[in-house]
């Protein structure tokens, strides 16, 4: 019984996903009080899953770089486990945000 994936197999599994590769998370904007959704666009970059998103803090807003959260691929885990871990990291980024509150 095969228990491990190769990094190449994980990348293939990710590329074969037919759904939109994003997380849409409901939040409240602390600046306006309105309910909104933050979109985390998921990409495969080298050996990592990257979820880019809009600025969640003033530091990110001032930066010239695109805000993101990241999970490094590990052959001991499935692509589903990696995506679950990435989702958890996205939720944590919102919890640490000064601009938004998780709904």
Secondary structure as the mmCIF struct_conf table of DSSP 4:
data_model
#
loop_
_struct_conf.conf_type_id
_struct_conf.id
_struct_conf.beg_label_comp_id
_struct_conf.beg_label_asym_id
_struct_conf.beg_label_seq_id
_struct_conf.end_label_comp_id
_struct_conf.end_label_asym_id
_struct_conf.end_label_seq_id
HELX_RH_AL_P HELX_RH_AL_P1 UNK A 7 UNK A 15
TURN_TY1_P TURN_TY1_P1 UNK A 16 UNK A 16
BEND BEND1 UNK A 19 UNK A 19
STRN STRN1 UNK A 22 UNK A 29
TURN_TY1_P TURN_TY1_P2 UNK A 30 UNK A 32
STRN STRN2 UNK A 35 UNK A 45
TURN_TY1_P TURN_TY1_P3 UNK A 46 UNK A 47
STRN STRN3 UNK A 48 UNK A 53
BEND BEND2 UNK A 57 UNK A 57
HELX_RH_AL_P HELX_RH_AL_P2 UNK A 58 UNK A 62
BEND BEND3 UNK A 64 UNK A 65
HELX_LH_PP_P HELX_LH_PP_P1 UNK A 66 UNK A 66
STRN STRN4 UNK A 67 UNK A 72
TURN_TY1_P TURN_TY1_P4 UNK A 75 UNK A 76
BEND BEND4 UNK A 77 UNK A 77
HELX_RH_AL_P HELX_RH_AL_P3 UNK A 79 UNK A 95
TURN_TY1_P TURN_TY1_P5 UNK A 96 UNK A 96
BEND BEND5 UNK A 98 UNK A 99
STRN STRN5 UNK A 100 UNK A 102
#
